[in-house]
Amino acid sequence: MIQGLRTAIYPAPDLGRAKEWYTAVLGFGPYFDQPFYVGFAVGGFELGLVPDGVPGTAGVRAYWGTPDAAAEVVRLIGLGAVPHEPVADVGGGIKVGAVLDPFGNALGVIENPHFNRADVR
């Protein structure tokens, strides 16, 4: 049985640089930091970085929650991300958008007024 999102993993051939960038994006450092994997605990979920693999937009895309998708996209671009998909209302007041991190991975953001953190187990 699928229980919900637990981890989104992004390839990061320059693991040190990726760790620094995601630390700036999240505002805190990783809880797990090894040469083979760097993990950040983000709102009950995990953003993972691995040194192998090829960054790109063809793989799985995780959408990370934010109270204001448009403002978050602007902030991420200010931190070195590249615009990828403009923020759009997809219905019900839910807004999504995406940037490319400095390594070429698509990083999605979602503003979802219906999401209830109390439902995360």
ChimeraX attribute file (.defattr): number of C-alpha atoms within 10 A of each C-alpha:
attribute: neighborCount
match mode: 1-to-1
recipient: residues
	/A:1	3
	/A:2	4
	/A:3	7
	/A:4	9
	/A:5	12
	/A:6	11
	/A:7	16
	/A:8	17
	/A:9	16
	/A:10	27
	/A:11	20
	/A:12	24
	/A:13	16
	/A:14	13
	/A:15	20
	/A:16	14
	/A:17	13
	/A:18	21
	/A:19	20
	/A:20	13
	/A:21	19
	/A:22	19
	/A:23	14
	/A:24	13
	/A:25	17
	/A:26	12
	/A:27	8
	/A:28	13
	/A:29	18
	/A:30	20
	/A:31	10
	/A:32	11
	/A:33	16
	/A:34	10
	/A:35	9
	/A:36	10
	/A:37	16
	/A:38	23
	/A:39	20
	/A:40	21
	/A:41	17
	/A:42	15
	/A:43	10
	/A:44	11
	/A:45	15
	/A:46	18
	/A:47	18
	/A:48	21
	/A:49	25
	/A:50	20
	/A:51	18
	/A:52	14
	/A:53	10
	/A:54	15
	/A:55	19
	/A:56	15
	/A:57	14
	/A:58	8
	/A:59	11
	/A:60	13
	/A:61	16
	/A:62	18
	/A:63	17
	/A:64	18
	/A:65	18
	/A:66	17
	/A:67	13
	/A:68	14
	/A:69	25
	/A:70	19
	/A:71	12
	/A:72	20
	/A:73	26
	/A:74	14
	/A:75	13
	/A:76	20
	/A:77	16
	/A:78	11
	/A:79	15
	/A:80	14
	/A:81	23
	/A:82	20
	/A:83	18
	/A:84	17
	/A:85	15
	/A:86	14
	/A:87	21
	/A:88	15
	/A:89	14
	/A:90	10
	/A:91	8
	/A:92	9
	/A:93	12
	/A:94	15
	/A:95	21
	/A:96	24
	/A:97	23
	/A:98	28
	/A:99	24
	/A:100	21
	/A:101	24
	/A:102	17
	/A:103	18
	/A:104	17
	/A:105	23
	/A:106	27
	/A:107	25
	/A:108	21
	/A:109	24
	/A:110	23
	/A:111	22
	/A:112	18
	/A:113	13
	/A:114	9
	/A:115	11
	/A:116	8
	/A:117	9
	/A:118	6
	/A:119	6
	/A:120	12
	/A:121	7
